[in-house]
Amino acid sequence: MEAVAKLNKCAIAPRKMRLVVDSIRGAKVVDALNILKFERKAGAPLVEKLLLSAVANWEAKNPDESIEDADLFVKEIFVTQGRTLKRFRPAPQGRAHRIRKRSNNVTLVIDSASESLIDIQVKDENESDN
């Protein structure tokens, strides 16, 4: 069973956040938390908190299962561009330079490895029948 968590209006440029997100894509949740704990990028603590939120959402969806047995992994994670705030910085001779303060949205999906393997096997059987 999947669990989703979203982080909206994060005040870090999407290009910088993608560097953090790419480092944990497809990793097991325990490994991803270790990677994020020692990552020096500014987006790492935010993604770590988002990952913990996704784990809590998974626990709420599956109250009878334990996390240790579930073998959770990061199934899908992506960054989209959010709203851009446009500001001006004074420049010489009465001009102004535009500054774009970019934001992003992060969507994270975690899933149990055993359940996803079952889903893949069922899809393979359905394709072979056709």
Secondary structure, DSSP 8 states (H G I E B T S, - for coil): --EEEEEEEESS-HHHHHHHHHHHTT-BHHHHHHHHHH--STTHHHHHHHHHHHHHHHHHH-TTS-HHHH-EEEEEEEEEEEEEEEEEEE-GGG-EEEEEEEEEEEEEEEEEHHHHHHHHHHHHHHHHH-
